[in-house]
């Protein structure tokens, strides 16, 4: 009995579709985890600063005004960011009217996201000159510069309708936004406290919290591009 030959291209397509399903599932789980970690950070670390008392700010009381604006701006960006990555705008069955309404929401949340970053980064510049250890000030200042630059490039890409580039630069911007959460998570690792004094540890973690995630993203992005080119 003769059987039809199996087309290798069909097998390749089937494998790709299964891989896409797995990648989407992991991406959704990762997104949920990131949102939960962000909310936990806001409740445990950011919310106490809304109690504008010397007891809440402790040794930072002299710079409490700048720190409050920094916390509020950064928290706003952290809360708004997930809406910028919502895939609902890319659904093919959307009507033109609904797509325009969603785009309007996307633009306004984007403006709030940028406003939060401007407040957070601008106050970070000021705070970086008044840190207990100058090395931590350098880490804070550099992080704020990269945060602003990645966000600005994302905005210009959107204005020029370079949507793919816009998404990539928003991702880079979000890595800097999420660095506040990463900073606290790294400090929770028990052996990190043994790196040195509090100032030395804060400086090291101040670099690690955004440099390592940003490099990881760039490596993954490059590997995905290489894989796509191989299948072209």
Secondary structure, DSSP 8 states (H G I E B T S, - for coil): -------HHHHHHHHHHHHHHHHHHHHHHHHHHHHHHHHHHIIIIIGGGGS-SHHHHGGGGGGHHHHHHHHHHHHHHHHHHHHHT-GGGG-TT--HHHHHHHHHHHHHHHHHHHHHHHHHHHHHHHHHTT-SSHHHHHHHHHHHHHHHHHHHHHHHHHHTT-HHHHHHHHHHHHHHHTHHHHHHHHHTSGGGGGGSSHHHHHHHHHHHHHHHHHHHHHHHHHHHHHHHHHT-
